[in-house]
Amino acid sequence: MYGLIGKMRAARGKRDAVMDVLRETTGALPGCLSYVIAIDPVDADAIWVTEVWTDQASHKASLQLPEVQAAIAKARPFIAGFEFQVETQPVGGFGLPRAEAG
């Protein structure tokens, strides 16, 4: 499995608009096992996104889907920036298949 944990910053007062776009486009992405959008309780403009994919190729391919490209274009005016993104290798958890040892 392939995972990403990232923190993005919405333009002041636009966090809900960004989260609405994210929620609208994360329904059925091929290879996506989990996509969690969370607010930061101490930072009104921060959004945390935790993703789990079957593999890195599935994530990369999703970025080329027309609906994802449209969502990026729709959200871009409301995003102030990305603070960081960390790649992970999930090994399992509630709702996820157990990763093979390797």
Biopython code that builds the backbone (N, CA, C, O; Angstrom):
import numpy as np
from Bio.PDB.StructureBuilder import StructureBuilder

atoms = [
    (1, "MET", "N", (0.840, -1.183, 0.000)),
    (1, "MET", "CA", (0.000, 0.000, 0.000)),
    (1, "MET", "C", (0.879, 1.237, 0.000)),
    (1, "MET", "O", (2.053, 1.195, 0.367)),
    (2, "TYR", "N", (0.282, 2.329, -0.418)),
    (2, "TYR", "CA", (0.965, 3.616, -0.506)),
    (2, "TYR", "C", (0.127, 4.656, 0.232)),
    (2, "TYR", "O", (-1.085, 4.733, 0.033)),
    (3, "GLY", "N", (0.763, 5.448, 1.075)),
    (3, "GLY", "CA", (0.026, 6.450, 1.825)),
    (3, "GLY", "C", (0.620, 7.837, 1.721)),
    (3, "GLY", "O", (1.810, 8.010, 1.460)),
    (4, "LEU", "N", (-0.236, 8.818, 1.929)),
    (4, "LEU", "CA", (0.174, 10.217, 1.962)),
    (4, "LEU", "C", (-0.542, 10.899, 3.120)),
    (4, "LEU", "O", (-1.725, 10.662, 3.365)),
    (5, "ILE", "N", (0.188, 11.742, 3.820)),
    (5, "ILE", "CA", (-0.408, 12.600, 4.836)),
    (5, "ILE", "C", (0.047, 14.007, 4.505)),
    (5, "ILE", "O", (1.246, 14.278, 4.428)),
    (6, "GLY", "N", (-0.904, 14.898, 4.309)),
    (6, "GLY", "CA", (-0.548, 16.249, 3.921)),
    (6, "GLY", "C", (-1.344, 17.305, 4.648)),
    (6, "GLY", "O", (-2.457, 17.065, 5.115)),
    (7, "LYS", "N", (-0.751, 18.474, 4.734)),
    (7, "LYS", "CA", (-1.415, 19.626, 5.340)),
    (7, "LYS", "C", (-1.452, 20.737, 4.310)),
    (7, "LYS", "O", (-0.419, 21.165, 3.795)),
    (8, "MET", "N", (-2.663, 21.199, 4.018)),
    (8, "MET", "CA", (-2.800, 22.323, 3.101)),
    (8, "MET", "C", (-3.404, 23.500, 3.846)),
    (8, "MET", "O", (-4.059, 23.339, 4.875)),
    (9, "ARG", "N", (-3.172, 24.663, 3.313)),
    (9, "ARG", "CA", (-3.674, 25.886, 3.910)),
    (9, "ARG", "C", (-4.649, 26.535, 2.938)),
    (9, "ARG", "O", (-4.314, 26.838, 1.793)),
    (10, "ALA", "N", (-5.871, 26.740, 3.436)),
    (10, "ALA", "CA", (-6.879, 27.429, 2.640)),
    (10, "ALA", "C", (-6.674, 28.937, 2.780)),
    (10, "ALA", "O", (-6.131, 29.406, 3.780)),
    (11, "ALA", "N", (-7.105, 29.677, 1.788)),
    (11, "ALA", "CA", (-7.126, 31.132, 1.918)),
    (11, "ALA", "C", (-8.034, 31.470, 3.103)),
    (11, "ALA", "O", (-8.988, 30.743, 3.378)),
    (12, "ARG", "N", (-7.746, 32.549, 3.790)),
    (12, "ARG", "CA", (-8.503, 32.907, 4.996)),
    (12, "ARG", "C", (-10.009, 32.872, 4.739)),
    (12, "ARG", "O", (-10.523, 33.528, 3.833)),
    (13, "GLY", "N", (-10.694, 32.087, 5.563)),
    (13, "GLY", "CA", (-12.142, 31.978, 5.471)),
    (13, "GLY", "C", (-12.664, 31.055, 4.383)),
    (13, "GLY", "O", (-13.875, 30.980, 4.175)),
    (14, "LYS", "N", (-11.778, 30.347, 3.679)),
    (14, "LYS", "CA", (-12.193, 29.491, 2.561)),
    (14, "LYS", "C", (-11.998, 28.001, 2.834)),
    (14, "LYS", "O", (-12.094, 27.186, 1.916)),
    (15, "ARG", "N", (-11.722, 27.638, 4.100)),
    (15, "ARG", "CA", (-11.481, 26.236, 4.408)),
    (15, "ARG", "C", (-12.674, 25.355, 4.026)),
    (15, "ARG", "O", (-12.494, 24.291, 3.435)),
    (16, "ASP", "N", (-13.884, 25.793, 4.359)),
    (16, "ASP", "CA", (-15.063, 24.977, 4.044)),
    (16, "ASP", "C", (-15.237, 24.802, 2.542)),
    (16, "ASP", "O", (-15.658, 23.736, 2.091)),
    (17, "ALA", "N", (-14.921, 25.828, 1.761)),
    (17, "ALA", "CA", (-15.033, 25.729, 0.302)),
    (17, "ALA", "C", (-14.071, 24.680, -0.245)),
    (17, "ALA", "O", (-14.439, 23.899, -1.123)),
    (18, "VAL", "N", (-12.846, 24.657, 0.266)),
    (18, "VAL", "CA", (-11.867, 23.656, -0.175)),
    (18, "VAL", "C", (-12.326, 22.258, 0.232)),
    (18, "VAL", "O", (-12.266, 21.324, -0.568)),
    (19, "MET", "N", (-12.783, 22.118, 1.471)),
    (19, "MET", "CA", (-13.230, 20.797, 1.928)),
    (19, "MET", "C", (-14.438, 20.319, 1.142)),
    (19, "MET", "O", (-14.561, 19.121, 0.886)),
    (20, "ASP", "N", (-15.331, 21.216, 0.753)),
    (20, "ASP", "CA", (-16.480, 20.822, -0.065)),
    (20, "ASP", "C", (-16.023, 20.232, -1.395)),
    (20, "ASP", "O", (-16.554, 19.214, -1.839)),
    (21, "VAL", "N", (-15.037, 20.869, -2.031)),
    (21, "VAL", "CA", (-14.517, 20.345, -3.304)),
    (21, "VAL", "C", (-13.880, 18.980, -3.080)),
    (21, "VAL", "O", (-14.106, 18.058, -3.863)),
    (22, "LEU", "N", (-13.092, 18.840, -2.029)),
    (22, "LEU", "CA", (-12.451, 17.550, -1.741)),
    (22, "LEU", "C", (-13.486, 16.465, -1.515)),
    (22, "LEU", "O", (-13.340, 15.359, -2.035)),
    (23, "ARG", "N", (-14.524, 16.754, -0.753)),
    (23, "ARG", "CA", (-15.556, 15.755, -0.475)),
    (23, "ARG", "C", (-16.325, 15.379, -1.730)),
    (23, "ARG", "O", (-16.730, 14.226, -1.878)),
    (24, "GLU", "N", (-16.535, 16.317, -2.630)),
    (24, "GLU", "CA", (-17.288, 16.050, -3.861)),
    (24, "GLU", "C", (-16.544, 15.105, -4.798)),
    (24, "GLU", "O", (-17.176, 14.408, -5.591)),
    (25, "THR", "N", (-15.224, 15.069, -4.723)),
    (25, "THR", "CA", (-14.450, 14.332, -5.729)),
    (25, "THR", "C", (-13.720, 13.114, -5.193)),
    (25, "THR", "O", (-12.881, 12.548, -5.895)),
    (26, "THR", "N", (-14.011, 12.699, -3.982)),
    (26, "THR", "CA", (-13.260, 11.571, -3.422)),
    (26, "THR", "C", (-14.127, 10.325, -3.275)),
    (26, "THR", "O", (-13.852, 9.477, -2.427)),
    (27, "GLY", "N", (-15.156, 10.210, -4.083)),
    (27, "GLY", "CA", (-16.055, 9.074, -3.966)),
    (27, "GLY", "C", (-15.478, 7.764, -4.429)),
    (27, "GLY", "O", (-15.277, 6.864, -3.614)),
    (28, "ALA", "N", (-15.208, 7.626, -5.686)),
    (28, "ALA", "CA", (-14.791, 6.334, -6.239)),
    (28, "ALA", "C", (-13.552, 6.519, -7.111)),
    (28, "ALA", "O", (-13.638, 6.484, -8.339)),
    (29, "LEU", "N", (-12.426, 6.710, -6.483)),
    (29, "LEU", "CA", (-11.179, 6.843, -7.227)),
    (29, "LEU", "C", (-10.524, 5.469, -7.303)),
    (29, "LEU", "O", (-10.267, 4.856, -6.267)),
    (30, "PRO", "N", (-10.250, 4.975, -8.501)),
    (30, "PRO", "CA", (-9.656, 3.641, -8.630)),
    (30, "PRO", "C", (-8.361, 3.513, -7.828)),
    (30, "PRO", "O", (-7.440, 4.316, -7.979)),
    (31, "GLY", "N", (-8.308, 2.504, -6.988)),
    (31, "GLY", "CA", (-7.114, 2.258, -6.196)),
    (31, "GLY", "C", (-7.075, 2.988, -4.860)),
    (31, "GLY", "O", (-6.164, 2.758, -4.065)),
    (32, "CYS", "N", (-8.037, 3.857, -4.595)),
    (32, "CYS", "CA", (-8.061, 4.594, -3.332)),
    (32, "CYS", "C", (-8.795, 3.769, -2.283)),
    (32, "CYS", "O", (-9.972, 3.450, -2.446)),
    (33, "LEU", "N", (-8.101, 3.429, -1.217)),
    (33, "LEU", "CA", (-8.678, 2.626, -0.141)),
    (33, "LEU", "C", (-9.239, 3.499, 0.975)),
    (33, "LEU", "O", (-10.183, 3.109, 1.662)),
    (34, "SER", "N", (-8.655, 4.676, 1.153)),
    (34, "SER", "CA", (-9.099, 5.575, 2.217)),
    (34, "SER", "C", (-8.673, 6.998, 1.865)),
    (34, "SER", "O", (-7.562, 7.227, 1.386)),
    (35, "TYR", "N", (-9.573, 7.949, 2.109)),
    (35, "TYR", "CA", (-9.274, 9.366, 1.871)),
    (35, "TYR", "C", (-9.990, 10.136, 2.969)),
    (35, "TYR", "O", (-11.211, 10.295, 2.935)),
    (36, "VAL", "N", (-9.224, 10.613, 3.943)),
    (36, "VAL", "CA", (-9.794, 11.268, 5.115)),
    (36, "VAL", "C", (-9.416, 12.743, 5.102)),
    (36, "VAL", "O", (-8.241, 13.098, 4.999)),
    (37, "ILE", "N", (-10.427, 13.589, 5.208)),
    (37, "ILE", "CA", (-10.243, 15.038, 5.243)),
    (37, "ILE", "C", (-10.544, 15.483, 6.667)),
    (37, "ILE", "O", (-11.591, 15.140, 7.216)),
    (38, "ALA", "N", (-9.631, 16.245, 7.271)),
    (38, "ALA", "CA", (-9.821, 16.660, 8.659)),
    (38, "ALA", "C", (-9.469, 18.129, 8.842)),
    (38, "ALA", "O", (-8.578, 18.659, 8.179)),
    (39, "ILE", "N", (-10.183, 18.771, 9.751)),
    (39, "ILE", "CA", (-9.836, 20.141, 10.106)),
    (39, "ILE", "C", (-8.801, 20.111, 11.219)),
    (39, "ILE", "O", (-8.672, 19.121, 11.938)),
    (40, "ASP", "N", (-8.084, 21.182, 11.348)),
    (40, "ASP", "CA", (-7.122, 21.349, 12.434)),
    (40, "ASP", "C", (-7.829, 22.153, 13.521)),
    (40, "ASP", "O", (-8.244, 23.285, 13.270)),
    (41, "PRO", "N", (-7.975, 21.599, 14.720)),
    (41, "PRO", "CA", (-8.753, 22.287, 15.749)),
    (41, "PRO", "C", (-8.133, 23.589, 16.256)),
    (41, "PRO", "O", (-8.821, 24.374, 16.909)),
    (42, "VAL", "N", (-6.872, 23.834, 15.976)),
    (42, "VAL", "CA", (-6.237, 25.072, 16.448)),
    (42, "VAL", "C", (-5.844, 26.020, 15.323)),
    (42, "VAL", "O", (-5.310, 27.098, 15.585)),
    (43, "ASP", "N", (-6.096, 25.639, 14.083)),
    (43, "ASP", "CA", (-5.729, 26.471, 12.937)),
    (43, "ASP", "C", (-6.914, 26.516, 11.982)),
    (43, "ASP", "O", (-7.182, 25.540, 11.281)),
    (44, "ALA", "N", (-7.614, 27.623, 11.947)),
    (44, "ALA", "CA", (-8.863, 27.746, 11.192)),
    (44, "ALA", "C", (-8.701, 27.649, 9.679)),
    (44, "ALA", "O", (-9.694, 27.508, 8.965)),
    (45, "ASP", "N", (-7.482, 27.721, 9.183)),
    (45, "ASP", "CA", (-7.274, 27.666, 7.738)),
    (45, "ASP", "C", (-6.598, 26.377, 7.275)),
    (45, "ASP", "O", (-6.375, 26.192, 6.078)),
    (46, "ALA", "N", (-6.273, 25.488, 8.206)),
    (46, "ALA", "CA", (-5.538, 24.265, 7.856)),
    (46, "ALA", "C", (-6.478, 23.093, 7.603)),
    (46, "ALA", "O", (-7.513, 22.948, 8.253)),
    (47, "ILE", "N", (-6.088, 22.262, 6.639)),
    (47, "ILE", "CA", (-6.808, 21.035, 6.296)),
    (47, "ILE", "C", (-5.774, 19.922, 6.230)),
    (47, "ILE", "O", (-4.743, 20.060, 5.572)),
    (48, "TRP", "N", (-6.055, 18.818, 6.917)),
    (48, "TRP", "CA", (-5.208, 17.631, 6.869)),
    (48, "TRP", "C", (-5.884, 16.594, 5.983)),
    (48, "TRP", "O", (-7.088, 16.361, 6.094)),
    (49, "VAL", "N", (-5.107, 15.977, 5.108)),
    (49, "VAL", "CA", (-5.628, 14.915, 4.246)),
    (49, "VAL", "C", (-4.741, 13.680, 4.427)),
    (49, "VAL", "O", (-3.521, 13.739, 4.275)),
    (50, "THR", "N", (-5.392, 12.563, 4.754)),
    (50, "THR", "CA", (-4.688, 11.290, 4.915)),
    (50, "THR", "C", (-5.242, 10.327, 3.870)),
    (50, "THR", "O", (-6.441, 10.050, 3.842)),
    (51, "GLU", "N", (-4.365, 9.822, 3.015)),
    (51, "GLU", "CA", (-4.774, 8.963, 1.905)),
    (51, "GLU", "C", (-4.089, 7.604, 1.992)),
    (51, "GLU", "O", (-2.935, 7.506, 2.409)),
    (52, "VAL", "N", (-4.811, 6.558, 1.596)),
    (52, "VAL", "CA", (-4.217, 5.233, 1.443)),
    (52, "VAL", "C", (-4.642, 4.708, 0.074)),
    (52, "VAL", "O", (-5.825, 4.698, -0.263)),
    (53, "TRP", "N", (-3.666, 4.279, -0.696)),
    (53, "TRP", "CA", (-3.868, 3.767, -2.055)),
    (53, "TRP", "C", (-3.317, 2.359, -2.157)),
    (53, "TRP", "O", (-2.469, 1.954, -1.362)),
    (54, "THR", "N", (-3.799, 1.619, -3.134)),
    (54, "THR", "CA", (-3.263, 0.274, -3.332)),
    (54, "THR", "C", (-1.779, 0.338, -3.665)),
    (54, "THR", "O", (-1.001, -0.519, -3.247)),
    (55, "ASP", "N", (-1.393, 1.363, -4.423)),
    (55, "ASP", "CA", (0.010, 1.552, -4.781)),
    (55, "ASP", "C", (0.216, 2.985, -5.269)),
    (55, "ASP", "O", (-0.747, 3.713, -5.512)),
    (56, "GLN", "N", (1.456, 3.371, -5.407)),
    (56, "GLN", "CA", (1.789, 4.734, -5.828)),
    (56, "GLN", "C", (1.280, 5.024, -7.242)),
    (56, "GLN", "O", (0.870, 6.146, -7.539)),
    (57, "ALA", "N", (1.307, 4.023, -8.101)),
    (57, "ALA", "CA", (0.841, 4.213, -9.480)),
    (57, "ALA", "C", (-0.643, 4.596, -9.517)),
    (57, "ALA", "O", (-1.050, 5.415, -10.341)),
    (58, "SER", "N", (-1.444, 4.012, -8.637)),
    (58, "SER", "CA", (-2.875, 4.361, -8.587)),
    (58, "SER", "C", (-3.061, 5.819, -8.191)),
    (58, "SER", "O", (-3.895, 6.524, -8.759)),
    (59, "HIS", "N", (-2.287, 6.260, -7.224)),
    (59, "HIS", "CA", (-2.373, 7.670, -6.825)),
    (59, "HIS", "C", (-1.982, 8.577, -7.986)),
    (59, "HIS", "O", (-2.691, 9.533, -8.301)),
    (60, "LYS", "N", (-0.879, 8.281, -8.607)),
    (60, "LYS", "CA", (-0.393, 9.100, -9.723)),
    (60, "LYS", "C", (-1.419, 9.128, -10.853)),
    (60, "LYS", "O", (-1.669, 10.188, -11.427)),
    (61, "ALA", "N", (-2.012, 7.992, -11.180)),
    (61, "ALA", "CA", (-3.014, 7.920, -12.244)),
    (61, "ALA", "C", (-4.252, 8.735, -11.891)),
    (61, "ALA", "O", (-4.878, 9.322, -12.774)),
    (62, "SER", "N", (-4.613, 8.776, -10.605)),
    (62, "SER", "CA", (-5.817, 9.516, -10.209)),
    (62, "SER", "C", (-5.688, 10.999, -10.515)),
    (62, "SER", "O", (-6.687, 11.665, -10.786)),
    (63, "LEU", "N", (-4.482, 11.517, -10.475)),
    (63, "LEU", "CA", (-4.270, 12.946, -10.723)),
    (63, "LEU", "C", (-4.554, 13.337, -12.169)),
    (63, "LEU", "O", (-4.686, 14.520, -12.481)),
    (64, "GLN", "N", (-4.648, 12.345, -13.051)),
    (64, "GLN", "CA", (-4.936, 12.615, -14.459)),
    (64, "GLN", "C", (-6.409, 12.456, -14.812)),
    (64, "GLN", "O", (-6.811, 12.774, -15.932)),
    (65, "LEU", "N", (-7.222, 11.968, -13.874)),
    (65, "LEU", "CA", (-8.650, 11.781, -14.143)),
    (65, "LEU", "C", (-9.325, 13.130, -14.377)),
    (65, "LEU", "O", (-9.022, 14.095, -13.675)),
    (66, "PRO", "N", (-10.237, 13.216, -15.352)),
    (66, "PRO", "CA", (-10.906, 14.489, -15.637)),
    (66, "PRO", "C", (-11.601, 15.099, -14.423)),
    (66, "PRO", "O", (-11.562, 16.314, -14.233)),
    (67, "GLU", "N", (-12.242, 14.255, -13.593)),
    (67, "GLU", "CA", (-12.945, 14.799, -12.431)),
    (67, "GLU", "C", (-11.968, 15.348, -11.387)),
    (67, "GLU", "O", (-12.285, 16.312, -10.691)),
    (68, "VAL", "N", (-10.801, 14.748, -11.278)),
    (68, "VAL", "CA", (-9.793, 15.244, -10.343)),
    (68, "VAL", "C", (-9.183, 16.531, -10.883)),
    (68, "VAL", "O", (-8.961, 17.476, -10.126)),
    (69, "GLN", "N", (-8.913, 16.578, -12.169)),
    (69, "GLN", "CA", (-8.395, 17.806, -12.780)),
    (69, "GLN", "C", (-9.382, 18.962, -12.610)),
    (69, "GLN", "O", (-8.979, 20.090, -12.327)),
    (70, "ALA", "N", (-10.671, 18.679, -12.784)),
    (70, "ALA", "CA", (-11.697, 19.709, -12.606)),
    (70, "ALA", "C", (-11.759, 20.176, -11.157)),
    (70, "ALA", "O", (-11.929, 21.367, -10.895)),
    (71, "ALA", "N", (-11.622, 19.249, -10.218)),
    (71, "ALA", "CA", (-11.644, 19.608, -8.796)),
    (71, "ALA", "C", (-10.443, 20.474, -8.431)),
    (71, "ALA", "O", (-10.577, 21.431, -7.669)),
    (72, "ILE", "N", (-9.284, 20.144, -8.964)),
    (72, "ILE", "CA", (-8.085, 20.948, -8.712)),
    (72, "ILE", "C", (-8.308, 22.375, -9.210)),
    (72, "ILE", "O", (-7.996, 23.339, -8.511)),
    (73, "ALA", "N", (-8.843, 22.502, -10.410)),
    (73, "ALA", "CA", (-9.103, 23.834, -10.974)),
    (73, "ALA", "C", (-10.130, 24.595, -10.137)),
    (73, "ALA", "O", (-9.996, 25.802, -9.938)),
    (74, "LYS", "N", (-11.148, 23.897, -9.649)),
    (74, "LYS", "CA", (-12.199, 24.538, -8.852)),
    (74, "LYS", "C", (-11.675, 25.004, -7.495)),
    (74, "LYS", "O", (-12.048, 26.078, -7.024)),
    (75, "ALA", "N", (-10.814, 24.203, -6.865)),
    (75, "ALA", "CA", (-10.313, 24.526, -5.530)),
    (75, "ALA", "C", (-9.134, 25.492, -5.533)),
    (75, "ALA", "O", (-8.905, 26.191, -4.546)),
    (76, "ARG", "N", (-8.387, 25.539, -6.628)),
    (76, "ARG", "CA", (-7.151, 26.338, -6.692)),
    (76, "ARG", "C", (-7.316, 27.772, -6.169)),
    (76, "ARG", "O", (-6.453, 28.230, -5.421)),
    (77, "PRO", "N", (-8.391, 28.505, -6.528)),
    (77, "PRO", "CA", (-8.500, 29.887, -6.032)),
    (77, "PRO", "C", (-8.651, 29.995, -4.515)),
    (77, "PRO", "O", (-8.422, 31.062, -3.948)),
    (78, "PHE", "N", (-9.034, 28.904, -3.857)),
    (78, "PHE", "CA", (-9.270, 28.930, -2.414)),
    (78, "PHE", "C", (-8.111, 28.354, -1.602)),
    (78, "PHE", "O", (-8.175, 28.325, -0.373)),
    (79, "ILE", "N", (-7.056, 27.897, -2.271)),
    (79, "ILE", "CA", (-5.923, 27.265, -1.588)),
    (79, "ILE", "C", (-4.771, 28.256, -1.513)),
    (79, "ILE", "O", (-4.317, 28.780, -2.530)),
    (80, "ALA", "N", (-4.305, 28.504, -0.289)),
    (80, "ALA", "CA", (-3.184, 29.418, -0.084)),
    (80, "ALA", "C", (-1.846, 28.709, -0.254)),
    (80, "ALA", "O", (-0.850, 29.344, -0.600)),
    (81, "GLY", "N", (-1.812, 27.405, -0.016)),
    (81, "GLY", "CA", (-0.565, 26.675, -0.181)),
    (81, "GLY", "C", (-0.606, 25.315, 0.492)),
    (81, "GLY", "O", (-1.599, 24.928, 1.108)),
    (82, "PHE", "N", (0.508, 24.603, 0.355)),
    (82, "PHE", "CA", (0.664, 23.279, 0.933)),
    (82, "PHE", "C", (1.860, 23.338, 1.876)),
    (82, "PHE", "O", (2.964, 23.694, 1.464)),
    (83, "GLU", "N", (1.641, 22.991, 3.131)),
    (83, "GLU", "CA", (2.720, 23.102, 4.106)),
    (83, "GLU", "C", (3.677, 21.932, 4.024)),
    (83, "GLU", "O", (4.893, 22.116, 4.089)),
    (84, "PHE", "N", (3.142, 20.734, 3.883)),
    (84, "PHE", "CA", (4.016, 19.584, 3.682)),
    (84, "PHE", "C", (3.206, 18.366, 3.284)),
    (84, "PHE", "O", (1.985, 18.323, 3.436)),
    (85, "GLN", "N", (3.928, 17.371, 2.766)),
    (85, "GLN", "CA", (3.320, 16.099, 2.408)),
    (85, "GLN", "C", (4.333, 15.006, 2.726)),
    (85, "GLN", "O", (5.504, 15.100, 2.359)),
    (86, "VAL", "N", (3.866, 13.976, 3.410)),
    (86, "VAL", "CA", (4.726, 12.869, 3.807)),
    (86, "VAL", "C", (4.207, 11.592, 3.185)),
    (86, "VAL", "O", (3.014, 11.300, 3.268)),
    (87, "GLU", "N", (5.096, 10.820, 2.557)),
    (87, "GLU", "CA", (4.727, 9.516, 2.040)),
    (87, "GLU", "C", (4.861, 8.481, 3.152)),
    (87, "GLU", "O", (5.792, 8.530, 3.955)),
    (88, "THR", "N", (3.915, 7.544, 3.184)),
    (88, "THR", "CA", (3.977, 6.468, 4.164)),
    (88, "THR", "C", (3.743, 5.136, 3.461)),
    (88, "THR", "O", (3.353, 5.093, 2.295)),
    (89, "GLN", "N", (3.985, 4.065, 4.183)),
    (89, "GLN", "CA", (3.694, 2.724, 3.686)),
    (89, "GLN", "C", (2.766, 2.048, 4.690)),
    (89, "GLN", "O", (3.228, 1.367, 5.606)),
    (90, "PRO", "N", (1.441, 2.237, 4.518)),
    (90, "PRO", "CA", (0.496, 1.635, 5.455)),
    (90, "PRO", "C", (0.639, 0.120, 5.486)),
    (90, "PRO", "O", (0.905, -0.520, 4.468)),
    (91, "VAL", "N", (0.457, -0.435, 6.675)),
    (91, "VAL", "CA", (0.547, -1.883, 6.845)),
    (91, "VAL", "C", (-0.771, -2.492, 7.285)),
    (91, "VAL", "O", (-0.844, -3.698, 7.520)),
    (92, "GLY", "N", (-1.804, -1.688, 7.400)),
    (92, "GLY", "CA", (-3.121, -2.181, 7.768)),
    (92, "GLY", "C", (-3.794, -1.236, 8.735)),
    (92, "GLY", "O", (-3.252, -0.188, 9.088)),
    (93, "GLY", "N", (-4.955, -1.613, 9.149)),
    (93, "GLY", "CA", (-5.746, -0.806, 10.066)),
    (93, "GLY", "C", (-7.209, -1.063, 9.786)),
    (93, "GLY", "O", (-7.553, -1.770, 8.838)),
    (94, "PHE", "N", (-8.057, -0.501, 10.592)),
    (94, "PHE", "CA", (-9.485, -0.711, 10.427)),
    (94, "PHE", "C", (-9.913, -0.296, 9.022)),
    (94, "PHE", "O", (-9.682, 0.840, 8.605)),
    (95, "GLY", "N", (-10.531, -1.211, 8.304)),
    (95, "GLY", "CA", (-11.018, -0.923, 6.958)),
    (95, "GLY", "C", (-9.988, -1.139, 5.852)),
    (95, "GLY", "O", (-10.322, -1.020, 4.673)),
    (96, "LEU", "N", (-8.756, -1.453, 6.206)),
    (96, "LEU", "CA", (-7.704, -1.647, 5.203)),
    (96, "LEU", "C", (-7.282, -3.109, 5.162)),
    (96, "LEU", "O", (-7.309, -3.801, 6.180)),
    (97, "PRO", "N", (-6.890, -3.575, 3.972)),
    (97, "PRO", "CA", (-6.349, -4.936, 3.905)),
    (97, "PRO", "C", (-4.976, -4.976, 4.578)),
    (97, "PRO", "O", (-4.284, -3.961, 4.659)),
    (98, "ARG", "N", (-4.607, -6.115, 5.041)),
    (98, "ARG", "CA", (-3.288, -6.270, 5.655)),
    (98, "ARG", "C", (-2.235, -6.236, 4.555)),
    (98, "ARG", "O", (-2.345, -6.961, 3.566)),
    (99, "ALA", "N", (-1.223, -5.403, 4.719)),
    (99, "ALA", "CA", (-0.137, -5.310, 3.730)),
    (99, "ALA", "C", (0.732, -6.547, 3.835)),
    (99, "ALA", "O", (0.920, -7.108, 4.915)),
    (100, "GLU", "N", (1.256, -6.959, 2.698)),
    (100, "GLU", "CA", (2.164, -8.103, 2.694)),
    (100, "GLU", "C", (3.524, -7.649, 3.199)),
    (100, "GLU", "O", (3.943, -6.522, 2.939)),
    (101, "ALA", "N", (4.205, -8.514, 3.911)),
    (101, "ALA", "CA", (5.535, -8.190, 4.428)),
    (101, "ALA", "C", (6.465, -7.911, 3.263)),
    (101, "ALA", "O", (6.374, -8.551, 2.216)),
    (102, "GLY", "N", (7.339, -6.976, 3.447)),
    (102, "GLY", "CA", (8.246, -6.688, 2.372)),
    (102, "GLY", "C", (9.078, -5.577, 2.723)),
    (102, "GLY", "O", (9.929, -5.169, 1.933)),
]
sb = StructureBuilder()
sb.init_structure("model")
sb.init_model(0)
sb.init_chain("A")
sb.init_seg("    ")
for serial, (resi, resn, name, xyz) in enumerate(atoms, 1):
    if name == "N":
        sb.init_residue(resn, " ", resi, " ")
    sb.init_atom(name, np.array(xyz, "f"), 0.0, 1.0, " ", f" {name:<3s}", serial, name[0])
structure = sb.get_structure()
